[in-house]
Amino acid sequence: MKILMVSSEAVPFAKTGGLADAVSALSIALARLGHEVKIVMPRYYGVDKDVLSPLEGEMGVPMGQGVEEWCAVFKTELPGSPPALPVEVFFIDHEIFFGRDGVYGTPADPDFGDNPRRFAFFSRAAFQLCYKLQWFPDVFHAHDWPGALVSVFLKHGLRYGPLEKSVSVLTIHNLGYQGVYHKDNFAYTGLDWNVYYEGGFEDWNMINMLKAGICCADRLNTVSRTYCEETKGEAYGCRLDGALRSRGECYCGILNGVDADLWNPEKDAYIPQRYSAAAPGGKAAAKKELLRVFGLPDNPDAPTLGMITRLVGQKGVGELFGPSYGSAYSICKEMDLNFVLLGTGESWCENELRHLSSELSNFKAHIGYSEKLGHLIEAGSDFFLMPSRYEPCGLNQMYSLAYGTLPIVRNTGGLADTVRNYDEATGEGTGFMFNDLTPQAIYNTVGWAVWAYYNRPEHIAKMRERGMKLDFSWESSARKYVQMYRDAGVYAP
């Protein structure tokens, strides 16, 4: 099959979350299965065009209101893709729209006011790129609201000629982000106003770009089975549960995989000593280095609790770092453990982490993101905390299992699909789970894990070994995507 991934992010070029990892890893997995995959994404200010190859000539993109936008196109190959069938990455270079810091916004301006125009243009440019290359995909695979209009453009006007048999697939990585803007932006899409109603844009006198994609895509999915079911209900549906239910069997859940070459303690260049389930000794070396780097006491007998997160409400930081009893302060004051955190996000939470780091001898936080620190936390921690309000898939719990670090997670979304709760009677399970998102529930579950660490070390050792043997590679997930493409109407031998 010929597959065009339309995404606002892809590692290693631009990343704000798990979307970027998933798009690149899925593309590589599909290429390894023998499919021809290309990625198109914007060229943001942070992507150095001097290391890219320019395509000859500018590209015109017809938009509404008689506007034709002109842009340049650059390309490169995706690192890690198979040499026999490399994944090409194409960058849409439009200085006014993308020549700025930030992908969707900046700390000072979290949501750029022209985002609906930026990503409507980007979605339309994906089609012009196909004509420029004279390469016409069987599947336009769009990701989240920034690429959602690809499905709309294909259904309402562009499915003709060499694209007559092309289908569209939309993957929802997080339903909480929908691209809702004033409907004055609709005219710029160039679509007929009938499509505003028929195509699913209408949202209380606004446009909802993700909703339009949901209504128009030939097939759609989200990134875990449990989250798929959750989003069909009011509690997790973010006002789109009705639209998702209406798609019936056209909407499914496919669990994300992980990059087993990048997140693998047997190959990891970021940790001091590599290790495996059969030879786990290197984990102790990683723990010693983690404590040293974060300036914590060298106490290998105490458990280390790790956390890597965006500091936003979805991740449960209000409950964990708020003033209530049972919060991180209570955990650190009343339990014999060390707590390390890597993350960035809402200013109140960053300030609270700085305060806790100065007040507590066993809590240290690094504000920001570091790939090296991320790997070291996964390898050197005994437990990994994810108290998410909702979690479409989650990757860190799967990374943690691969590194023999036991997840402490809320029973929701992809966390429920990937972690098995500890049974203290038998020692079965791969982590520790709780249901209610409250400070007390987090506190109790961390306490349960710490109790098992001190009192059931043989269970902890078996759970680590069990987790490290699990297979969360992308190949299985990629095959499910191929079947979804076939279900959408693609015929390929």
Residue pairs with C-beta under 8 A, 6 or more apart in sequence:
1 35
1 36
1 138
1 139
1 482
1 485
1 490
1 492
2 35
2 36
2 135
2 136
2 137
2 138
2 139
3 27
3 30
3 35
3 36
3 37
3 38
3 137
3 138
3 139
3 141
3 485
4 37
4 38
4 39
4 40
4 126
4 130
4 137
4 139
4 140
4 141
5 23
5 26
5 27
5 37
5 38
5 39
5 40
5 141
5 143
6 40
6 41
6 122
6 123
6 126
6 140
6 141
6 142
6 143
6 147
6 150
7 19
7 20
7 23
7 39
7 40
7 41
7 142
7 143
7 144
7 146
7 147
8 14
8 19
8 41
8 42
8 103
8 104
8 119
8 122
8 143
8 144
8 146
8 147
9 15
9 16
9 17
9 19
9 20
9 23
9 41
9 103
10 20
10 23
10 24
10 27
10 39
10 41
10 78
10 89
11 20
11 21
11 23
11 24
12 24
12 79
13 20
13 41
13 44
13 47
13 89
13 91
14 20
14 41
14 42
14 44
14 46
14 47
14 103
15 21
16 103
16 104
17 173
17 174
17 310
18 173
18 256
18 393
18 394
18 395
19 143
19 144
19 173
19 174
21 259
21 395
22 143
22 171
22 173
22 223
22 256
22 393
22 395
23 39
23 143
24 39
24 78
24 80
25 256
25 257
25 258
25 259
25 474
26 256
26 257
26 474
26 477
26 478
26 481
27 37
27 39
27 78
27 81
27 87
28 78
28 80
28 81
28 82
28 87
28 474
29 257
29 473
29 474
29 475
29 477
29 478
30 37
30 478
30 481
30 482
31 37
31 81
31 82
31 85
31 86
31 87
32 82
32 85
32 475
32 478
33 475
33 478
33 479
33 482
34 85
35 85
35 482
36 85
37 87
38 87
38 88
38 89
38 90
38 135
38 137
39 78
39 87
39 88
39 89
39 90
40 89
40 90
40 91
40 92
40 125
40 126
40 129
41 89
41 90
41 91
41 92
42 91
42 92
42 94
42 97
42 98
42 118
42 122
43 49
43 52
43 74
43 91
43 92
43 93
43 98
44 98
44 99
44 100
44 102
44 103
45 98
45 99
45 100
45 101
46 101
47 91
49 74
49 91
49 93
51 76
52 74
52 75
52 76
52 91
53 74
53 75
53 76
54 72
54 73
54 74
55 72
55 73
55 74
55 75
55 90
55 132
57 132
58 70
58 71
58 72
59 70
59 71
59 72
59 73
59 125
59 128
59 129
59 132
60 68
60 69
60 70
60 128
61 68
61 69
61 70
61 71
61 121
61 124
61 125
61 128
62 68
62 124
62 190
63 69
63 120
63 121
63 124
63 188
63 189
63 190
64 187
64 188
64 189
64 190
64 191
65 187
65 188
65 190
67 188
69 94
69 121
69 125
71 92
71 93
71 94
71 125
72 93
73 90
73 91
73 92
73 93
73 129
73 132
74 90
74 91
74 93
75 88
75 89
75 90
75 91
76 88
76 89
76 91
77 86
77 87
77 88
77 89
78 86
78 87
78 88
78 89
80 259
80 261
81 87
90 129
90 133
92 98
92 122
92 125
92 129
94 121
94 125
97 114
97 117
97 118
97 121
97 122
98 118
100 112
102 109
102 112
104 110
104 111
104 112
104 115
104 146
105 111
105 112
105 115
107 347
112 118
115 179
115 181
116 179
116 181
116 185
116 188
116 207
116 209
117 185
117 188
119 145
119 146
119 147
119 149
119 179
119 209
120 149
120 185
120 188
120 189
120 209
121 188
122 146
122 147
123 142
123 146
123 147
123 148
123 149
123 150
123 152
123 153
124 149
124 153
124 189
124 190
126 140
126 147
126 150
127 150
127 153
127 154
127 158
127 163
130 136
130 137
130 162
130 163
136 162
136 163
136 166
137 166
138 165
138 166
138 167
138 485
138 490
138 492
139 166
139 167
139 168
139 169
139 485
139 488
139 490
140 150
140 151
140 154
140 166
140 167
140 168
140 169
141 168
141 169
141 170
141 171
141 481
141 485
142 148
142 149
142 150
142 151
142 168
142 169
142 170
142 171
142 213
142 217
143 170
143 171
143 173
144 171
144 172
144 173
144 174
144 177
144 210
145 177
145 178
145 179
145 209
145 210
145 213
146 179
146 209
147 170
147 213
148 170
148 179
148 209
148 210
148 212
148 213
148 214
148 217
149 189
149 209
149 212
149 213
150 168
150 170
150 213
151 168
151 170
151 212
151 213
151 216
151 217
151 218
152 189
152 191
152 195
152 199
152 200
152 201
152 212
152 213
152 216
153 191
154 163
154 166
154 167
154 168
154 216
155 168
155 199
155 216
156 191
156 192
156 195
156 198
156 199
156 216
157 191
159 166
165 489
165 490
167 218
167 219
167 485
167 488
167 489
167 490
168 216
168 217
168 218
168 219
168 488
169 217
169 218
169 219
169 220
169 221
169 481
169 484
169 485
169 488
170 213
170 214
170 217
170 219
170 220
170 221
171 220
171 221
171 222
171 223
172 210
172 214
172 220
172 221
172 222
172 223
172 231
172 392
173 222
173 223
173 392
173 393
174 314
174 392
175 210
175 222
175 231
175 236
175 237
175 238
175 240
175 392
176 238
176 314
176 390
177 210
178 208
178 209
178 210
178 211
178 238
178 240
179 207
179 208
179 209
179 210
180 203
180 206
180 207
180 208
180 209
181 206
181 207
181 209
182 205
182 206
182 207
183 196
183 201
183 202
183 205
183 206
183 207
185 207
186 193
186 196
186 201
186 207
191 199
195 201
196 202
196 207
199 212
199 215
199 216
200 208
200 211
200 212
200 213
200 214
200 215
200 216
200 243
201 207
201 208
201 209
201 211
201 212
202 208
203 211
203 239
208 240
210 240
211 240
211 243
213 220
214 220
214 240
214 243
214 244
214 247
215 243
217 250
218 250
218 488
218 489
219 250
219 251
219 252
219 484
219 485
219 487
219 488
220 247
220 250
220 251
221 228
221 251
221 252
221 253
221 254
221 484
222 228
222 231
222 251
222 253
222 254
222 392
223 253
223 254
223 255
223 256
223 392
223 393
223 414
224 253
224 254
224 255
224 256
224 392
224 393
224 394
224 413
224 414
224 416
224 417
224 418
225 252
225 253
225 255
225 417
226 253
226 412
226 413
226 414
226 416
226 417
227 236
227 253
227 390
227 391
227 392
227 393
227 412
227 413
227 414
228 251
228 252
228 253
229 253
230 236
230 237
230 390
230 412
230 413
231 237
231 238
231 240
231 241
231 244
232 241
232 244
232 245
232 251
233 241
234 241
236 390
237 244
244 251
252 484
254 477
254 480
254 481
254 484
255 393
255 414
255 417
255 418
255 472
255 477
256 393
256 395
256 414
256 474
256 477
257 472
257 473
257 474
257 475
257 476
257 477
257 478
258 395
258 398
258 399
258 402
258 472
258 473
258 474
259 474
260 402
260 472
260 473
260 474
261 267
263 375
263 378
263 398
263 399
263 402
263 403
264 402
265 271
265 274
265 275
265 276
265 282
265 283
265 379
265 402
265 403
265 404
265 468
266 274
266 275
266 276
267 274
268 274
268 375
268 379
270 371
270 372
270 375
270 376
270 379
271 282
271 285
271 286
271 289
271 375
271 376
271 379
271 380
272 282
272 285
272 286
272 288
272 289
273 281
273 282
273 285
273 286
274 282
275 281
275 282
275 283
275 286
275 404
276 468
277 404
277 464
277 465
277 468
277 469
280 404
280 464
280 465
280 468
282 379
283 379
283 380
283 403
283 404
284 300
286 376
286 379
286 380
287 300
287 304
287 379
287 380
287 381
287 382
288 298
288 300
288 380
289 376
289 380
290 304
290 306
290 340
290 376
290 377
290 379
290 380
290 381
291 297
291 298
291 299
291 300
291 304
291 338
291 380
292 298
293 373
293 376
294 340
294 364
294 366
295 364
296 304
296 338
296 340
296 361
296 362
296 364
297 338
297 361
297 362
299 338
302 336
302 337
302 338
303 336
303 337
303 338
303 382
303 383
303 449
303 450
303 453
303 454
304 337
304 338
304 339
304 340
304 380
304 381
304 382
304 383
305 331
305 337
305 338
305 339
305 340
305 381
305 382
305 383
305 384
305 385
305 408
305 446
306 339
306 340
306 341
306 377
306 378
306 380
306 381
306 383
306 384
306 385
306 400
306 405
307 339
307 340
307 341
307 342
307 343
307 377
307 384
307 385
307 386
308 341
308 342
308 343
308 374
308 377
308 378
308 384
308 396
309 315
309 317
309 341
309 342
309 343
309 345
309 386
309 396
310 343
310 344
310 345
311 317
311 343
311 344
311 345
311 346
311 349
311 350
311 353
312 345
312 346
313 346
313 389
314 388
314 389
314 390
314 391
315 386
315 387
315 388
315 389
316 386
316 387
316 388
316 389
316 410
316 437
316 442
317 345
317 346
317 349
319 327
319 387
319 437
319 438
319 439
319 442
320 327
320 328
320 385
320 387
320 439
320 442
321 327
321 328
321 349
321 352
321 353
321 356
322 439
324 439
324 440
325 439
325 440
325 443
326 438
326 439
326 440
326 441
326 442
326 443
326 444
327 439
327 442
327 443
328 339
328 356
328 363
329 356
329 359
329 360
330 439
330 443
331 337
331 339
331 442
331 443
331 446
331 447
332 339
332 356
332 360
332 362
332 363
333 360
335 446
335 447
335 450
336 450
336 454
337 362
337 446
337 450
338 362
338 363
339 360
339 362
339 363
339 364
340 363
340 364
340 365
340 366
340 377
340 381
341 353
341 363
341 364
341 365
341 366
342 365
342 366
342 368
342 369
342 370
342 373
342 374
342 377
343 353
343 365
343 367
343 369
344 350
344 367
344 368
344 369
350 367
353 365
353 367
354 365
354 367
356 363
356 365
357 363
357 364
357 365
366 373
377 384
378 384
378 396
378 399
378 400
378 402
378 403
378 405
379 403
379 405
381 400
381 405
382 405
382 406
382 453
382 460
383 405
383 406
383 407
383 408
383 432
383 446
383 449
383 453
384 396
384 397
384 400
384 405
384 406
384 407
384 408
385 407
385 408
385 409
385 442
385 446
386 394
386 396
386 397
386 407
386 408
386 409
386 410
386 415
387 408
387 409
387 410
387 434
387 437
387 442
388 394
388 409
388 410
388 412
388 413
388 415
389 410
389 412
389 437
390 412
390 413
391 409
391 410
391 412
391 413
391 414
391 415
392 413
392 414
393 413
393 414
394 409
394 413
394 414
394 415
394 418
396 407
397 407
397 409
397 414
397 415
397 418
397 419
397 431
398 418
398 472
400 406
400 407
400 467
401 407
401 418
401 419
401 430
401 431
401 467
401 468
401 470
401 472
402 467
402 468
402 470
402 472
403 468
404 464
404 465
404 467
404 468
405 464
406 430
406 431
406 432
406 449
406 460
406 463
406 464
406 467
407 415
407 419
407 430
407 431
407 432
408 431
408 432
408 433
408 445
408 446
408 449
409 415
409 419
409 431
409 432
409 433
409 434
410 433
410 434
410 435
410 437
411 421
411 433
411 434
411 435
415 433
416 433
418 472
419 430
419 431
419 433
420 428
420 429
420 430
420 431
421 429
421 431
421 432
421 433
422 428
422 429
422 430
422 431
422 432
422 433
422 448
422 449
422 452
422 459
422 463
423 429
424 452
424 456
424 459
427 456
427 458
427 459
427 462
427 463
429 463
429 466
430 463
430 466
430 467
430 470
431 463
431 467
432 445
432 446
432 448
432 449
432 452
433 445
434 441
434 442
434 444
434 445
435 441
452 459
452 460
453 460
486 492
